[in-house]
Amino acid sequence: MRAHGAHPATAYADLVGPLVVDTARLDDLAALDASGIAVSVVVPAPEEVAGVAARAAAAGVVLAGLEVKLGGAGTPAEQVAAIAAAAPAGVVTYVEVPRPGDPAWPVVLDAVAAHGLRLKLRTGGTEAAAFPTADEVATWIAAAVARDLPFKCTAGLHNAVRHTGGATGFEHHGYLNILLATARARAGADHASLVMTLAERDAAALADAVRATPTSPPRARPSPPTARAASPSPTTTWSPSTCWRRPPPTPSPRKEHTP
């Protein structure tokens, strides 16, 4: 809490998002100096979404987001529908989706899009098998862009550039690789190009490529479903948790921020 509270006074304050906390620790915030702090709550199952808003209010924090894992009763599509129905209006809600090899992968993506929610992609963990390959991440990114779905990544993104963990030997993705791959996917890059971008380990080459990436106009996006119409539209292209958000409309010739 002390570390998070100090971020607003730093030079990178604009890149800092809500404090991420899981439901098991949400109630503990009431005993801390957390009043008014924005939080994004990680929810382990769809059926727990309904009670989160009241618990956040009781803890004195502002519920800014939900990050929900699938599991429990019902098909994946039914679970996504339950999440959408239970999530409070105006609270940005992410659904952690399965990896591309899972049979439920396309069904979950389509359901998330249909209900106006967002995607959460897991990019690491405590064992090597938890880290998806560059091919899988490229598939994720392309699918999100094709559906014009905002997404965020979680776990394993501790450095800007792809690297091998010195202590573990795990292959870590770089958040700059992912941002650049997303920009290239929006520009129409094919799958092989996205994989190469995600596999790049040369920091200087990666930074040069990001600097050379032109500002692109917003992609056309279908109107969100009526059920989620109350949710505010995202206004930031890149978030501190490595997620893609739809760029805002450009009311004047002024250029928007680009990665």
Backbone as JSON, one array per atom type, in Angstrom:
{
  "sequence": "MRAHGAHPATAYADLVGPLVVDTARLDDLAALDASGIAVSVVVPAPEEVAGVAARAAAAGVVLAGLEVKLGGAGTPAEQVAAIAAAAPAGVVTYVEVPRPGDPAWPVVLDAVAAHGLRLKLRTGGTEAAAFPTADEVATWIAAAVARDLPFKCTAGLHNAVRHTGGATGFEHHGYLNILLATARARAGADHASLVMTLAERDAAALADAVRATPTSPPRARPSPPTARAASPSPTTTWSPSTCWRRPPPTPSPRKEHTP",
  "N": [[0.82, -1.18, 0.0], [1.92, 1.27, 0.82], [3.93, 1.6, -1.1], [2.4, 1.7, -3.46], [0.92, 3.98, -2.96], [2.85, 5.91, -3.2], [3.4, 6.18, -5.87], [1.91, 8.18, -7.38], [3.39, 10.5, -7.09], [5.56, 10.31, -8.67], [7.6, 10.47, -11.71], [6.47, 8.79, -13.53], [3.78, 8.73, -13.08], [1.45, 8.92, -14.63], [1.32, 6.49, -15.84], [0.5, 4.65, -14.05], [-1.81, 2.34, -12.88], [-4.9, 1.1, -11.35], [-4.71, -0.33, -8.03], [-4.07, -3.73, -7.89], [-5.83, -6.35, -6.51], [-6.71, -9.43, -4.94], [-9.81, -11.22, -4.3], [-9.6, -12.5, -1.86], [-8.07, -10.85, -0.28], [-9.31, -8.45, -0.29], [-11.07, -7.48, 1.75], [-9.24, -6.92, 3.73], [-8.21, -4.45, 3.18], [-9.66, -2.55, 4.48], [-8.55, -2.18, 6.97], [-6.29, -0.83, 6.45], [-4.6, 2.16, 5.27], [-6.33, 2.91, 2.98], [-8.39, 4.34, 1.93], [-10.39, 5.6, -0.62], [-8.7, 4.77, -2.65], [-8.26, 3.51, -5.92], [-9.14, 0.3, -7.07], [-8.53, -2.8, -8.75], [-10.11, -5.77, -8.9], [-9.28, -9.14, -8.59], [-11.12, -11.88, -9.42], [-11.99, -15.14, -8.52], [-13.98, -16.79, -9.68], [-16.98, -16.76, -11.7], [-19.38, -16.67, -10.15], [-18.75, -15.2, -7.91], [-18.67, -12.56, -8.51], [-20.87, -10.85, -8.04], [-20.88, -10.01, -5.34], [-18.69, -8.35, -4.98], [-18.68, -5.52, -5.32], [-20.04, -4.46, -3.07], [-18.34, -5.3, -1.04], [-16.03, -3.9, -1.7], [-16.89, -1.28, -1.29], [-17.36, -1.38, 1.46], [-14.77, -1.63, 2.33], [-13.83, 0.81, 1.79], [-12.68, 1.54, -0.61], [-12.34, 2.38, -4.13], [-14.02, 0.74, -6.61], [-12.6, 0.0, -9.51], [-12.14, -1.86, -11.47], [-12.68, -5.25, -12.65], [-11.36, -8.52, -12.72], [-11.89, -11.45, -13.99], [-11.86, -14.94, -13.52], [-12.69, -17.88, -15.36], [-14.81, -20.67, -14.58], [-16.55, -23.26, -12.8], [-20.12, -23.72, -12.7], [-21.99, -24.23, -15.74], [-21.6, -23.52, -19.3], [-18.64, -22.17, -20.95], [-19.48, -19.87, -22.42], [-21.89, -19.29, -21.16], [-20.95, -18.67, -18.64], [-19.5, -16.33, -19.16], [-21.63, -14.67, -19.87], [-22.92, -14.57, -17.4], [-21.03, -13.19, -15.9], [-21.08, -10.69, -17.18], [-23.68, -9.92, -16.56], [-23.59, -9.64, -13.8], [-21.6, -7.8, -13.24], [-20.96, -4.52, -12.04], [-22.4, -1.56, -13.49], [-20.35, 0.55, -15.43], [-17.96, -0.35, -14.41], [-14.9, -1.46, -15.44], [-14.45, -4.54, -16.95], [-12.67, -7.51, -17.12], [-12.17, -10.68, -18.67], [-10.54, -13.61, -17.98], [-9.14, -15.46, -20.41], [-9.0, -18.76, -21.99], [-6.1, -20.57, -23.29], [-5.08, -20.55, -26.77], [-5.1, -23.25, -27.7], [-7.13, -24.48, -26.35], [-10.37, -25.92, -26.59], [-12.47, -24.2, -25.97], [-11.62, -21.71, -26.58], [-12.28, -19.99, -29.01], [-15.02, -19.67, -28.57], [-15.22, -18.39, -26.09], [-13.95, -15.93, -26.65], [-15.71, -14.84, -28.56], [-18.0, -14.62, -26.98], [-17.18, -12.8, -25.01], [-16.8, -10.54, -26.62], [-19.43, -10.19, -27.52], [-20.74, -9.38, -25.22], [-19.6, -7.01, -24.57], [-17.31, -6.92, -22.96], [-13.86, -7.27, -21.76], [-10.63, -8.71, -22.6], [-8.4, -10.84, -20.79], [-5.17, -11.92, -20.77], [-3.1, -14.53, -19.86], [0.28, -14.47, -19.26], [2.38, -15.76, -18.0], [3.81, -17.38, -15.06], [4.43, -19.52, -12.23], [5.75, -21.69, -13.16], [7.36, -23.24, -15.97], [5.55, -24.14, -17.91], [3.45, -22.39, -17.7], [3.98, -20.22, -19.22], [3.05, -18.89, -22.19], [3.75, -19.65, -25.65], [5.47, -17.69, -28.19], [4.03, -17.98, -30.52], [1.46, -18.6, -29.56], [0.82, -16.22, -28.17], [0.86, -14.43, -30.28], [-1.35, -15.36, -31.67], [-3.35, -14.8, -29.8], [-3.22, -11.95, -29.73], [-3.81, -11.26, -32.4], [-6.42, -12.26, -32.59], [-7.78, -10.69, -30.7], [-7.46, -8.14, -31.8], [-8.76, -8.52, -34.25], [-11.38, -8.72, -33.39], [-11.65, -6.31, -32.29], [-11.21, -6.0, -29.54], [-10.42, -4.71, -26.4], [-7.59, -5.55, -24.35], [-5.7, -7.05, -21.64], [-2.57, -8.08, -20.22], [-1.28, -10.53, -17.96], [0.99, -11.44, -15.42], [4.39, -12.53, -15.5], [5.45, -10.5, -17.12], [7.93, -8.82, -16.6], [9.94, -7.31, -17.65], [10.91, -5.03, -20.29], [11.74, -6.19, -22.65], [11.84, -9.31, -24.4], [13.2, -12.15, -22.74], [15.35, -14.6, -21.16], [14.78, -15.96, -18.04], [17.14, -15.56, -15.52], [17.37, -16.99, -13.08], [15.47, -18.99, -13.26], [15.26, -19.94, -15.87], [13.03, -19.64, -17.4], [11.16, -18.59, -20.25], [10.53, -15.37, -20.74], [8.08, -13.07, -21.83], [8.29, -9.81, -23.35], [7.05, -6.65, -22.36], [7.22, -4.52, -24.1], [7.6, -5.79, -26.51], [5.07, -6.95, -26.8], [3.39, -4.71, -26.95], [4.31, -3.55, -29.33], [3.81, -5.63, -31.15], [1.04, -5.63, -31.03], [0.42, -3.12, -32.11], [1.37, -3.56, -34.69], [-0.28, -5.63, -35.5], [-2.71, -4.3, -35.63], [-2.13, -2.76, -37.78], [-2.24, -4.55, -39.8], [-0.38, -6.64, -39.98], [0.89, -9.95, -40.66], [0.59, -13.3, -39.21], [3.14, -14.54, -38.93], [4.84, -12.32, -38.85], [4.05, -11.14, -36.46], [4.84, -13.1, -34.63], [7.63, -12.98, -34.96], [8.1, -10.41, -34.02], [7.37, -10.68, -31.33], [9.35, -12.41, -30.54], [11.69, -10.97, -30.59], [14.79, -10.02, -29.22], [16.61, -8.01, -29.09], [17.13, -5.1, -27.58], [17.65, -2.46, -28.45], [16.97, -2.55, -31.16], [14.27, -3.13, -30.92], [13.3, -0.86, -29.57], [13.85, 1.09, -31.5], [12.12, 0.25, -33.51], [9.66, 0.71, -32.3], [9.71, 3.5, -32.05], [9.58, 4.13, -34.7], [7.05, 3.43, -35.41], [4.11, 4.48, -36.85], [1.51, 6.84, -36.01], [-1.75, 5.63, -35.95], [-5.09, 5.85, -37.29], [-8.13, 5.44, -35.34], [-9.53, 2.13, -35.29], [-12.55, 1.05, -36.83], [-15.29, 0.34, -34.75], [-17.85, -1.85, -33.69], [-21.05, -0.84, -32.32], [-21.39, -1.03, -28.78], [-23.03, -3.68, -26.89], [-26.4, -3.14, -25.69], [-26.73, -3.79, -23.03], [-24.33, -3.2, -21.79], [-24.01, -0.58, -22.23], [-23.78, 1.52, -20.48], [-21.22, 1.56, -19.57], [-18.19, 3.4, -19.47], [-16.35, 4.51, -22.33], [-13.06, 3.39, -23.11], [-10.18, 5.5, -22.89], [-7.5, 5.53, -23.21], [-4.7, 4.57, -25.06], [-2.58, 2.77, -24.43], [-2.17, 0.83, -21.52], [-0.9, 0.75, -18.09], [-0.82, -1.89, -17.29], [-0.17, -3.36, -19.42], [-2.18, -3.49, -21.51], [-4.34, -3.36, -24.37], [-6.18, -0.64, -25.43], [-9.01, 0.84, -27.0], [-8.17, 3.48, -29.18], [-8.85, 6.98, -28.59], [-11.31, 9.14, -30.23], [-10.09, 11.57, -32.58], [-10.33, 14.86, -32.22], [-9.12, 17.01, -33.36], [-6.3, 18.17, -35.39], [-4.25, 17.44, -33.69], [-1.81, 15.14, -32.64], [-2.32, 11.9, -31.23], [-1.11, 10.08, -28.3], [1.33, 7.6, -28.91], [2.69, 4.24, -28.87]],
  "CA": [[0.0, 0.0, 0.0], [2.8, 2.45, 0.87], [4.59, 1.73, -2.4], [1.42, 2.14, -4.45], [0.55, 5.35, -2.64], [3.93, 6.83, -3.57], [3.51, 6.28, -7.33], [1.4, 9.43, -7.98], [4.37, 11.58, -6.97], [6.7, 10.0, -9.51], [7.55, 10.94, -13.09], [5.67, 7.86, -14.32], [2.46, 8.65, -12.45], [0.39, 8.72, -15.63], [1.32, 5.09, -16.28], [0.1, 3.79, -12.94], [-3.23, 2.02, -12.87], [-5.45, 0.76, -10.04], [-4.07, -1.38, -7.24], [-4.68, -5.03, -8.17], [-5.97, -7.14, -5.29], [-7.66, -10.52, -5.14], [-10.95, -11.16, -3.39], [-9.21, -13.0, -0.53], [-7.44, -9.77, 0.48], [-10.07, -7.21, -0.45], [-11.58, -7.0, 3.03], [-8.12, -6.47, 4.55], [-7.89, -3.05, 2.88], [-10.37, -1.69, 5.43], [-7.68, -1.93, 8.11], [-5.15, -0.07, 5.97], [-4.9, 3.52, 4.83], [-6.65, 2.69, 1.57], [-9.6, 5.06, 1.6], [-10.42, 6.33, -1.88], [-7.79, 4.21, -3.65], [-8.92, 2.71, -6.96], [-8.66, -1.07, -7.1], [-9.04, -3.77, -9.72], [-10.22, -6.98, -8.07], [-9.19, -10.44, -9.27], [-12.22, -12.71, -8.91], [-11.66, -16.51, -8.94], [-15.07, -17.49, -10.37], [-18.08, -15.85, -12.05], [-20.42, -16.53, -9.13], [-18.31, -14.29, -6.85], [-18.66, -11.17, -9.0], [-21.98, -10.05, -7.52], [-20.64, -9.45, -4.01], [-17.45, -7.58, -4.91], [-18.93, -4.08, -5.2], [-20.37, -4.16, -1.68], [-17.14, -5.5, -0.23], [-15.12, -2.78, -1.98], [-17.43, -0.11, -0.61], [-17.14, -1.56, 2.89], [-13.34, -1.44, 2.59], [-13.52, 2.22, 1.56], [-11.92, 1.72, -1.85], [-13.14, 2.59, -5.33], [-13.94, -0.41, -7.52], [-12.34, 0.5, -10.86], [-12.09, -2.94, -12.43], [-12.82, -6.65, -12.26], [-10.6, -9.45, -13.55], [-12.61, -12.65, -13.58], [-11.48, -16.24, -14.08], [-13.8, -18.77, -15.66], [-14.83, -21.89, -13.78], [-17.81, -23.48, -12.11], [-21.26, -24.25, -13.45], [-22.33, -23.62, -17.02], [-20.62, -23.51, -20.38], [-17.87, -20.93, -20.93], [-20.29, -18.75, -22.91], [-22.85, -18.96, -20.1], [-20.21, -18.02, -17.56], [-19.23, -14.95, -19.59], [-22.9, -13.95, -19.76], [-23.17, -14.35, -15.97], [-20.12, -12.13, -15.48], [-21.6, -9.43, -17.71], [-24.91, -9.57, -15.85], [-23.31, -9.33, -12.4], [-20.63, -6.7, -13.11], [-21.62, -3.21, -11.9], [-22.29, -0.65, -14.63], [-19.25, 1.49, -15.34], [-16.73, -0.99, -13.93], [-14.22, -2.16, -16.53], [-14.42, -5.96, -16.58], [-11.86, -8.4, -17.95], [-12.37, -12.11, -18.5], [-9.31, -14.36, -18.29], [-9.52, -16.43, -21.44], [-8.11, -19.92, -22.12], [-5.09, -20.49, -24.33], [-5.63, -20.89, -28.09], [-5.29, -24.68, -27.91], [-8.33, -24.93, -25.64], [-11.56, -25.91, -27.47], [-13.37, -23.11, -25.62], [-10.98, -20.45, -26.93], [-13.05, -19.07, -29.87], [-16.34, -19.44, -27.98], [-15.07, -17.39, -25.04], [-13.67, -14.65, -27.28], [-16.94, -14.33, -29.15], [-18.91, -14.25, -25.9], [-16.65, -11.56, -24.42], [-17.11, -9.47, -27.56], [-20.88, -10.0, -27.57], [-21.22, -8.74, -23.99], [-18.91, -5.74, -24.36], [-16.29, -7.04, -21.91], [-12.49, -7.21, -22.24], [-9.87, -9.95, -22.45], [-7.21, -10.91, -19.95], [-4.32, -12.99, -21.27], [-2.06, -14.89, -18.88], [1.56, -14.58, -19.97], [3.44, -16.35, -17.19], [3.43, -17.99, -13.8], [5.5, -20.04, -11.38], [6.37, -22.83, -13.82], [7.62, -22.98, -17.39], [4.36, -24.43, -18.7], [2.5, -21.29, -17.6], [4.36, -19.18, -20.16], [2.64, -19.25, -23.56], [4.76, -19.45, -26.68], [5.26, -16.51, -29.02], [2.97, -18.32, -31.46], [0.18, -18.46, -28.86], [0.56, -14.81, -27.89], [0.52, -13.82, -31.57], [-2.73, -15.75, -31.95], [-4.16, -14.0, -28.89], [-3.25, -10.56, -30.15], [-4.53, -11.16, -33.67], [-7.84, -12.5, -32.33], [-8.31, -9.52, -30.01], [-7.52, -7.03, -32.76], [-9.79, -8.83, -35.23], [-12.68, -8.46, -32.77], [-11.54, -4.97, -31.72], [-11.4, -6.16, -28.11], [-9.33, -4.3, -25.5], [-7.09, -6.68, -23.55], [-4.55, -6.83, -20.77], [-1.78, -9.28, -19.96], [-0.98, -10.67, -16.55], [2.06, -12.36, -14.97], [5.55, -12.81, -16.33], [5.95, -9.35, -17.88], [8.74, -8.03, -15.67], [10.9, -6.51, -18.4], [10.4, -4.48, -21.55], [12.17, -6.99, -23.79], [11.84, -10.76, -24.2], [14.47, -12.61, -22.17], [15.32, -15.85, -20.4], [15.0, -15.7, -16.62], [18.43, -16.07, -15.07], [17.24, -17.94, -11.97], [14.53, -20.07, -13.56], [15.34, -20.43, -17.25], [11.75, -19.43, -18.06], [11.16, -17.62, -21.35], [9.61, -14.27, -20.42], [7.72, -12.12, -22.88], [8.56, -8.43, -23.01], [5.84, -5.86, -22.58], [7.4, -3.7, -25.29], [7.32, -6.7, -27.63], [3.63, -7.13, -26.92], [2.82, -3.46, -27.43], [4.65, -3.38, -30.75], [3.07, -6.65, -31.91], [-0.35, -5.2, -31.11], [0.37, -2.04, -33.1], [1.56, -4.14, -36.02], [-1.5, -6.39, -35.84], [-3.71, -3.3, -36.03], [-1.75, -2.25, -39.1], [-2.45, -5.59, -40.79], [0.72, -7.6, -40.06], [0.46, -11.34, -40.63], [0.93, -14.05, -38.01], [4.59, -14.75, -38.86], [5.45, -11.06, -38.44], [3.78, -10.95, -35.04], [5.71, -14.03, -33.9], [8.99, -12.43, -35.0], [8.12, -9.25, -33.13], [7.34, -11.17, -29.95], [10.59, -13.15, -30.27], [12.83, -10.06, -30.67], [15.52, -9.86, -27.96], [17.51, -6.87, -29.21], [16.41, -3.96, -27.0], [17.81, -1.27, -29.28], [16.18, -2.75, -32.37], [12.87, -3.06, -30.54], [12.99, 0.55, -29.29], [13.83, 1.8, -32.79], [10.9, -0.13, -34.21], [8.55, 1.4, -31.64], [9.78, 4.91, -32.43], [9.22, 4.26, -36.13], [5.66, 3.04, -35.62], [3.31, 5.69, -37.04], [0.19, 6.94, -35.39], [-2.79, 5.14, -36.86], [-6.44, 6.27, -36.88], [-8.87, 4.38, -34.64], [-10.26, 1.15, -36.08], [-14.0, 1.1, -36.63], [-15.73, -0.62, -33.74], [-19.31, -1.92, -33.61], [-21.65, -0.28, -31.11], [-21.44, -2.04, -27.72], [-24.37, -4.17, -26.57], [-27.17, -2.24, -24.84], [-26.57, -4.16, -21.62], [-23.12, -2.62, -21.24], [-23.89, 0.76, -22.79], [-23.46, 2.49, -19.44], [-19.78, 1.55, -19.28], [-17.49, 4.44, -20.21], [-15.4, 4.05, -23.33], [-11.68, 3.62, -22.71], [-9.61, 6.66, -23.55], [-6.05, 5.43, -23.25], [-4.28, 3.55, -26.01], [-1.79, 1.75, -23.74], [-2.32, 0.94, -20.08], [0.28, 0.28, -17.38], [-0.83, -3.34, -17.12], [0.05, -3.9, -20.75], [-3.4, -3.83, -22.21], [-4.66, -2.48, -25.48], [-7.49, -0.01, -25.37], [-9.35, 1.53, -28.23], [-7.74, 4.88, -29.16], [-9.97, 7.91, -28.6], [-11.45, 9.9, -31.47], [-9.2, 12.71, -32.66], [-11.17, 15.99, -32.59], [-8.32, 18.05, -34.01], [-5.1, 17.6, -36.01], [-3.28, 17.06, -32.69], [-1.52, 13.71, -32.62], [-2.5, 11.18, -29.98], [0.06, 9.36, -27.82], [1.54, 6.29, -29.51], [3.77, 3.51, -28.19]],
  "C": [[0.87, 1.26, 0.0], [3.47, 2.68, -0.47], [3.62, 2.24, -3.45], [1.04, 3.6, -4.22], [1.59, 6.37, -3.05], [4.01, 7.06, -5.08], [2.99, 7.61, -7.91], [2.38, 10.59, -7.94], [5.58, 11.36, -7.87], [6.52, 10.53, -10.93], [6.69, 10.04, -13.97], [4.24, 7.72, -13.79], [1.34, 8.36, -13.44], [0.3, 7.28, -16.11], [0.82, 4.13, -15.21], [-1.4, 3.6, -12.93], [-3.71, 1.71, -11.47], [-4.59, -0.29, -9.33], [-4.8, -2.69, -7.5], [-4.67, -5.86, -6.89], [-6.95, -8.27, -5.55], [-8.75, -10.47, -4.07], [-10.58, -11.61, -1.98], [-8.62, -11.89, 0.34], [-8.22, -8.46, 0.43], [-10.54, -6.65, 0.88], [-10.46, -6.45, 3.92], [-7.79, -5.0, 4.33], [-8.58, -2.1, 3.85], [-9.48, -1.31, 6.61], [-6.44, -1.12, 7.73], [-5.57, 1.34, 5.56], [-5.19, 3.5, 3.34], [-7.86, 3.49, 1.11], [-9.46, 5.84, 0.29], [-9.51, 5.79, -2.96], [-8.58, 3.36, -4.65], [-8.3, 1.32, -7.0], [-9.28, -1.84, -8.26], [-8.99, -5.11, -9.01], [-10.19, -8.24, -8.94], [-10.19, -11.39, -8.61], [-12.02, -14.14, -9.42], [-12.74, -17.26, -9.69], [-16.22, -16.52, -10.64], [-19.08, -15.62, -10.94], [-20.02, -15.59, -7.99], [-18.35, -12.82, -7.26], [-19.69, -10.31, -8.28], [-21.67, -9.38, -6.18], [-19.45, -8.52, -3.91], [-17.69, -6.1, -4.67], [-19.21, -3.68, -3.75], [-19.15, -4.3, -0.79], [-16.14, -4.37, -0.45], [-15.59, -1.52, -1.26], [-17.2, -0.19, 0.9], [-15.68, -1.33, 3.26], [-12.92, 0.0, 2.34], [-12.74, 2.5, 0.3], [-12.88, 1.89, -3.02], [-12.95, 1.41, -6.27], [-13.82, 0.1, -8.95], [-12.36, -0.61, -11.9], [-12.31, -4.3, -11.8], [-12.03, -7.49, -13.24], [-11.04, -10.85, -13.16], [-12.1, -13.9, -14.3], [-12.74, -17.06, -14.34], [-13.69, -20.02, -14.8], [-16.16, -22.02, -13.07], [-18.89, -23.97, -13.06], [-21.46, -23.5, -14.75], [-21.23, -23.72, -18.05], [-19.8, -22.22, -20.29], [-18.68, -19.72, -21.38], [-21.31, -18.32, -21.85], [-22.17, -18.26, -18.94], [-19.88, -16.57, -17.91], [-20.49, -14.12, -19.47], [-23.22, -13.63, -18.3], [-22.28, -13.23, -15.43], [-20.65, -10.77, -15.92], [-22.84, -8.97, -16.94], [-24.63, -9.1, -14.43], [-22.37, -8.13, -12.22], [-21.36, -5.37, -13.0], [-21.4, -2.34, -13.13], [-21.13, 0.33, -14.39], [-17.95, 0.91, -14.85], [-16.12, -1.81, -15.07], [-14.0, -3.61, -16.12], [-13.67, -6.79, -17.62], [-12.21, -9.85, -17.64], [-11.08, -12.82, -18.9], [-9.68, -15.51, -19.22], [-8.54, -17.6, -21.5], [-7.09, -19.71, -23.23], [-5.67, -20.97, -25.65], [-5.86, -22.37, -28.36], [-6.53, -25.24, -27.25], [-9.54, -24.86, -26.57], [-12.49, -24.73, -27.2], [-12.85, -21.74, -26.07], [-11.85, -19.55, -27.82], [-14.41, -18.72, -29.29], [-16.27, -18.34, -26.94], [-14.81, -16.01, -25.64], [-14.93, -14.03, -27.87], [-17.94, -13.88, -28.08], [-18.47, -12.95, -25.23], [-16.99, -10.38, -25.31], [-18.61, -9.15, -27.55], [-21.41, -9.24, -26.37], [-20.46, -7.45, -23.68], [-17.89, -5.76, -23.24], [-14.89, -6.96, -22.54], [-11.77, -8.52, -21.94], [-8.7, -9.78, -21.49], [-6.42, -12.13, -20.39], [-3.22, -13.28, -20.26], [-0.76, -15.19, -19.62], [2.69, -15.13, -19.12], [2.89, -16.95, -15.92], [4.64, -18.52, -13.06], [6.17, -21.29, -11.96], [6.46, -22.56, -15.31], [6.38, -23.16, -18.25], [3.34, -23.3, -18.68], [2.8, -20.17, -18.58], [3.96, -19.6, -21.58], [3.77, -18.97, -24.54], [4.47, -18.15, -27.43], [4.13, -16.75, -30.03], [1.6, -18.15, -30.81], [-0.16, -17.0, -28.61], [0.2, -14.07, -29.18], [-0.92, -14.13, -31.95], [-3.7, -14.96, -31.09], [-4.35, -12.58, -29.42], [-4.06, -10.39, -31.43], [-6.04, -11.34, -33.46], [-8.49, -11.3, -31.64], [-8.47, -8.35, -30.97], [-8.62, -7.27, -33.79], [-11.19, -8.53, -34.69], [-12.74, -7.06, -32.16], [-11.78, -4.99, -30.21], [-10.2, -5.63, -27.33], [-8.87, -5.51, -24.69], [-5.97, -6.22, -22.63], [-3.83, -8.15, -20.6], [-1.44, -9.34, -18.48], [0.09, -11.73, -16.32], [3.17, -12.5, -16.0], [6.15, -11.64, -17.07], [6.73, -8.41, -16.97], [9.75, -7.13, -16.36], [10.31, -6.06, -19.72], [10.64, -5.43, -22.71], [12.17, -8.48, -23.44], [13.21, -11.22, -23.69], [14.26, -13.96, -21.48], [15.63, -15.54, -18.95], [16.28, -16.35, -16.14], [18.32, -17.14, -14.0], [16.4, -19.15, -12.33], [14.7, -20.71, -14.92], [14.04, -20.28, -18.01], [11.9, -18.39, -19.16], [10.09, -16.56, -21.1], [9.33, -13.41, -21.65], [8.06, -10.71, -22.41], [7.33, -7.58, -23.27], [5.98, -4.93, -23.78], [7.18, -4.54, -26.56], [5.82, -6.8, -27.88], [2.95, -5.86, -27.43], [3.08, -3.26, -28.91], [3.9, -4.4, -31.61], [1.61, -6.24, -32.07], [-0.51, -4.08, -32.14], [0.5, -2.59, -34.51], [0.34, -4.96, -36.45], [-2.59, -5.43, -36.29], [-3.41, -2.72, -37.4], [-1.85, -3.32, -40.18], [-1.35, -6.61, -40.92], [0.19, -9.03, -39.98], [1.0, -12.05, -39.39], [2.44, -14.21, -37.86], [5.3, -13.49, -38.4], [5.23, -10.8, -36.96], [4.66, -11.86, -34.19], [7.14, -13.5, -33.84], [9.11, -11.23, -34.07], [8.16, -9.69, -31.67], [8.62, -11.88, -29.56], [11.82, -12.25, -30.24], [13.47, -9.86, -29.29], [16.48, -8.68, -27.97], [16.77, -5.61, -28.75], [16.48, -2.73, -27.89], [16.96, -1.38, -30.55], [14.69, -2.61, -32.07], [12.46, -1.61, -30.3], [12.93, 1.35, -30.58], [12.55, 1.51, -33.56], [9.68, 0.57, -33.62], [8.53, 2.87, -32.05], [9.32, 5.11, -33.87], [7.77, 3.91, -36.41], [4.79, 4.28, -35.73], [2.01, 5.66, -36.25], [-0.85, 6.48, -36.4], [-4.15, 5.61, -36.38], [-7.15, 5.13, -36.17], [-9.54, 3.44, -35.62], [-11.75, 1.32, -35.81], [-14.4, 0.02, -35.65], [-17.25, -0.64, -33.68], [-19.81, -1.3, -32.31], [-21.73, -1.36, -30.05], [-22.86, -2.48, -27.45], [-25.08, -3.22, -25.6], [-26.93, -2.52, -23.37], [-25.34, -3.52, -20.99], [-22.95, -1.17, -21.69], [-23.5, 1.8, -21.74], [-21.98, 2.56, -19.14], [-19.08, 2.62, -20.09], [-16.53, 3.85, -21.21], [-14.0, 4.31, -22.85], [-11.1, 4.77, -23.51], [-8.1, 6.61, -23.67], [-5.64, 4.29, -24.17], [-3.53, 2.43, -25.31], [-1.96, 1.92, -22.24], [-1.09, 0.4, -19.38], [0.31, -1.22, -17.17], [-0.72, -4.05, -18.46], [-1.25, -4.37, -21.38], [-3.6, -2.88, -23.36], [-6.05, -1.94, -25.27], [-7.74, 0.74, -26.67], [-8.89, 2.97, -28.17], [-8.95, 5.8, -29.22], [-10.11, 8.59, -29.95], [-10.54, 11.12, -31.44], [-10.0, 13.93, -33.12], [-10.43, 17.07, -33.35], [-7.11, 17.4, -34.64], [-4.05, 17.16, -35.0], [-3.07, 15.56, -32.69], [-1.76, 13.13, -31.24], [-1.21, 10.46, -29.59], [0.15, 8.0, -28.5], [2.66, 5.59, -28.8], [5.1, 3.76, -28.86]]
}
